[in-house]
Amino acid sequence: MRVIDLSSPVDAAGWEPDPIVHEIMTPAEGAAHMAAEMKEHFGLDFDPADLPGGELLSLDTLTLTSHTGTHVDAPSHYGSVGDYGRPRHIDEMPLDWFLRPAVVLDVSDVGIGTIGVERIEKQIAEIEYTPQPLDIVMLHTGASQHSGTPRYFTDFAGLDGAATDYLLDLGVRVIGTDAWSLDAPFGHMIRTFQETGDKSVLWPAHFAGRRREYCQVERLAQLDTLPTHGFRVSCFPVKIAGAGAGWTRAVALIDE
């Protein structure tokens, strides 16, 4: 079996709208920290100098959102009320949604803007495979080439409401993208709304999750290296209690 990493790194050096703060405690600093913690919480005296090299363990402290790097959006991210009842948090989602046969739809020719039903139908016809219930569908938009730069947050394509419903009608419950969002870029949506007055163009893929329960996997990578179907994806979200999203180390599993 070949395992292909589909995850974007959590990298404080990359550009993010909500910057990542990554503080690193060295092994030597970790030894002193552990000695202080043992004294404060357990009343134990311990001299770090007794350790080999005076070192114990490094410790990383990060400040970031649950939508940084590759992550899974839970229904509760889309709103506090759903037509189907209370939207579930990420720690409440069924695990069997996240280890499933997968499909890649190449929509990289769309560029910047909106992906409609016709474009999805066209790609499904080209690969000669219709997504089955609970298949994970991933959109290769080409956006991952801009990861770590401001363009990653402006230059991509996202689903419209009808295209989202089309996939959900097939029984899909996890939809992924290599872009920052499953919706079109902010600028595209807002300009379209201002020109038309049509509120349905604002975050239609996300708001579809208020009507129908499903999850999104955003900020995937290397989708261009995958076959169109005939493989599995694992994208289990981190179990953050009461959260609207959880990070994932998404991978493709290809039998050879």
C-alpha positions as CSV (number, residue, x, y, z in Angstrom):
1,M,0.0,0.0,0.0
2,R,1.3,3.5,-0.9
3,V,0.5,6.3,1.5
4,I,0.4,9.9,0.1
5,D,0.3,12.9,2.4
6,L,-2.6,15.2,1.5
7,S,-2.0,17.7,4.4
8,S,-0.8,21.3,4.4
9,P,1.8,22.1,7.1
10,V,1.0,24.2,10.1
11,D,3.9,26.7,9.5
12,A,4.4,29.9,11.4
13,A,6.6,31.1,8.6
14,G,3.8,31.0,6.0
15,W,1.3,33.9,5.5
16,E,-2.0,33.5,7.4
17,P,-4.9,35.9,8.0
18,D,-4.8,34.8,11.7
19,P,-1.0,34.4,12.3
20,I,0.4,31.3,14.0
21,V,2.4,31.8,17.1
22,H,4.9,29.0,17.7
23,E,6.9,29.0,20.8
24,I,9.6,26.4,21.3
25,M,11.0,25.3,24.6
26,T,14.4,23.6,24.2
27,P,15.2,20.3,25.9
28,A,17.3,22.2,28.4
29,E,14.5,24.7,29.1
30,G,12.1,21.7,29.3
31,A,14.2,20.2,32.1
32,A,14.0,23.4,34.2
33,H,10.3,23.7,33.4
34,M,9.6,20.1,34.5
35,A,11.5,20.6,37.7
36,A,9.4,23.7,38.5
37,E,6.2,21.9,37.6
38,M,7.1,18.9,39.8
39,K,7.8,21.3,42.7
40,E,4.6,23.3,42.3
41,H,2.1,20.5,41.6
42,F,3.6,17.5,43.4
43,G,5.9,19.0,46.0
44,L,8.9,17.1,44.6
45,D,12.4,18.5,44.4
46,F,14.4,17.6,41.3
47,D,17.7,19.0,40.0
48,P,17.8,19.2,36.2
49,A,21.6,18.8,36.4
50,D,21.0,15.2,37.2
51,L,19.7,14.5,33.7
52,P,22.0,13.6,30.8
53,G,23.3,16.8,29.5
54,G,21.0,18.7,31.8
55,E,18.2,18.1,29.2
56,L,14.8,16.5,29.3
57,L,12.1,17.2,26.7
58,S,11.3,20.0,24.3
59,L,7.8,21.5,24.4
60,D,6.0,23.4,21.6
61,T,3.2,25.9,22.4
62,L,1.1,27.1,19.5
63,T,-1.6,29.7,19.2
64,L,-3.7,29.1,16.1
65,T,-7.3,28.6,15.0
66,S,-8.8,25.2,14.4
67,H,-9.0,26.2,10.7
68,T,-5.3,26.5,10.3
69,G,-3.7,23.9,8.1
70,T,-5.6,20.9,6.8
71,H,-8.8,20.5,8.9
72,V,-12.3,19.2,9.0
73,D,-15.3,21.5,9.5
74,A,-18.1,20.1,11.6
75,P,-21.8,21.0,11.1
76,S,-21.6,23.3,14.2
77,H,-19.2,25.5,12.2
78,Y,-21.9,26.4,9.8
79,G,-24.4,27.8,12.4
80,S,-25.9,27.2,15.8
81,V,-29.2,25.8,14.4
82,G,-29.8,23.2,11.7
83,D,-33.0,22.0,9.9
84,Y,-32.1,18.5,11.1
85,G,-31.7,19.5,14.7
86,R,-28.7,20.7,16.7
87,P,-25.6,20.7,14.5
88,R,-22.9,18.3,15.9
89,H,-19.5,19.4,17.0
90,I,-16.3,17.8,15.6
91,D,-15.9,15.4,18.5
92,E,-19.4,14.1,17.9
93,M,-19.1,13.1,14.3
94,P,-19.2,9.4,13.2
95,L,-15.6,8.2,12.6
96,D,-16.7,6.0,9.7
97,W,-17.2,9.1,7.6
98,F,-13.5,9.8,7.6
99,L,-12.0,6.5,6.3
100,R,-13.7,5.9,3.0
101,P,-13.2,5.4,-0.8
102,A,-12.4,8.7,-2.3
103,V,-12.9,10.6,-5.6
104,V,-10.9,13.4,-7.1
105,L,-12.6,15.9,-9.4
106,D,-10.2,18.1,-11.3
107,V,-11.8,21.5,-11.6
108,S,-8.5,23.4,-11.8
109,D,-9.5,24.9,-15.2
110,V,-12.2,27.0,-13.4
111,G,-9.6,29.4,-12.0
112,I,-11.1,31.9,-9.6
113,G,-14.9,31.9,-9.0
114,T,-17.7,29.4,-8.6
115,I,-18.1,25.8,-9.5
116,G,-21.6,24.9,-10.6
117,V,-23.5,21.6,-11.1
118,E,-22.7,21.4,-14.8
119,R,-18.9,21.5,-14.1
120,I,-19.3,18.7,-11.5
121,E,-21.4,16.6,-13.8
122,K,-18.9,17.1,-16.7
123,Q,-16.0,15.9,-14.5
124,I,-17.9,12.9,-13.2
125,A,-18.7,11.9,-16.8
126,E,-15.1,12.2,-17.7
127,I,-13.8,10.0,-15.0
128,E,-16.6,7.5,-15.6
129,Y,-17.3,7.1,-11.9
130,T,-20.2,8.4,-9.9
131,P,-19.5,9.0,-6.2
132,Q,-21.3,6.5,-4.1
133,P,-22.9,7.1,-0.7
134,L,-20.3,8.1,1.9
135,D,-17.5,8.4,-0.6
136,I,-15.2,11.3,0.1
137,V,-15.2,13.7,-2.8
138,M,-12.2,16.0,-3.1
139,L,-11.9,19.0,-5.4
140,H,-8.6,19.7,-7.1
141,T,-8.8,23.4,-7.8
142,G,-5.1,24.0,-8.1
143,A,-5.1,26.5,-5.2
144,S,-2.5,24.5,-3.1
145,Q,0.2,25.9,-5.4
146,H,-0.2,29.2,-3.5
147,S,-0.1,27.8,0.0
148,G,1.8,30.0,2.4
149,T,1.1,33.2,0.4
150,P,-1.7,35.7,0.4
151,R,-2.9,34.4,-3.0
152,Y,-3.9,31.2,-1.3
153,F,-6.8,33.1,0.3
154,T,-8.0,34.9,-2.9
155,D,-7.2,32.8,-5.9
156,F,-9.3,29.7,-6.0
157,A,-12.8,28.3,-6.9
158,G,-15.5,27.1,-4.6
159,L,-18.8,25.3,-4.9
160,D,-22.1,27.1,-5.4
161,G,-25.2,25.9,-3.4
162,A,-26.6,23.8,-6.2
163,A,-23.3,21.9,-6.7
164,T,-23.0,21.3,-3.0
165,D,-26.5,19.9,-2.9
166,Y,-25.8,17.8,-6.0
167,L,-23.0,15.9,-4.2
168,L,-25.0,15.6,-1.0
169,D,-27.9,14.1,-3.0
170,L,-25.5,11.4,-4.1
171,G,-25.0,10.5,-0.4
172,V,-21.6,12.2,0.0
173,R,-21.1,13.4,3.6
174,V,-17.4,14.6,3.4
175,I,-16.4,17.1,0.7
176,G,-12.8,18.2,0.5
177,T,-10.8,20.9,-1.3
178,D,-7.2,21.9,-1.8
179,A,-8.4,25.6,-1.4
180,W,-8.7,27.7,1.7
181,S,-12.5,27.4,1.6
182,L,-15.1,25.2,-0.1
183,D,-16.9,28.4,-1.0
184,A,-15.6,30.9,-3.6
185,P,-13.2,33.6,-2.4
186,F,-14.7,36.4,-0.2
187,G,-14.1,39.1,-2.8
188,H,-15.9,37.1,-5.5
189,M,-18.9,36.3,-3.4
190,I,-19.3,39.8,-2.0
191,R,-18.9,41.5,-5.5
192,T,-21.5,39.1,-6.9
193,F,-23.9,39.9,-4.1
194,Q,-23.4,43.6,-4.5
195,E,-24.1,43.3,-8.2
196,T,-27.1,41.1,-8.0
197,G,-28.6,41.5,-4.5
198,D,-28.9,37.7,-4.3
199,K,-28.0,36.6,-0.8
200,S,-27.8,32.9,-1.9
201,V,-24.4,33.6,-3.4
202,L,-22.9,34.3,0.1
203,W,-21.2,31.2,1.6
204,P,-23.6,28.8,-0.1
205,A,-21.5,25.7,0.5
206,H,-21.1,26.4,4.2
207,F,-24.8,27.4,4.7
208,A,-25.8,24.1,2.9
209,G,-24.6,22.5,6.2
210,R,-27.4,24.2,8.0
211,R,-29.9,22.3,5.9
212,R,-28.1,19.0,5.6
213,E,-25.5,17.5,7.9
214,Y,-22.1,17.1,6.3
215,C,-18.4,17.9,6.8
216,Q,-15.8,19.8,4.7
217,V,-12.1,19.1,4.6
218,E,-10.3,22.3,3.7
219,R,-6.6,23.0,2.8
220,L,-5.7,19.7,1.3
221,A,-2.6,19.2,-0.8
222,Q,-1.2,17.0,-3.6
223,L,-4.5,16.1,-5.0
224,D,-2.9,16.3,-8.5
225,T,-0.8,13.3,-7.6
226,L,-3.8,11.0,-7.1
227,P,-5.9,8.8,-9.4
228,T,-9.4,9.9,-9.9
229,H,-10.9,7.1,-7.9
230,G,-10.1,3.5,-6.7
231,F,-8.3,4.5,-3.4
232,R,-9.2,5.4,0.1
233,V,-8.7,8.6,2.2
234,S,-8.2,8.8,6.0
235,C,-8.9,12.2,7.4
236,F,-9.9,11.6,11.1
237,P,-10.3,15.0,12.9
238,V,-8.6,15.7,16.1
239,K,-11.1,15.3,19.0
240,I,-11.5,18.8,20.3
241,A,-14.5,18.9,22.7
242,G,-17.3,21.2,21.6
243,A,-15.3,22.6,18.6
244,G,-16.5,23.5,15.1
245,A,-13.5,22.0,13.5
246,G,-10.5,19.8,14.1
247,W,-7.1,19.5,12.4
248,T,-6.4,16.3,10.4
249,R,-3.4,14.6,8.9
250,A,-5.2,13.6,5.8
251,V,-3.6,10.8,3.7
252,A,-4.5,8.8,0.6
253,L,-4.2,5.0,0.9
254,I,-3.5,3.4,-2.5
255,D,-3.3,-0.4,-2.8
256,E,-0.6,-1.6,-5.2
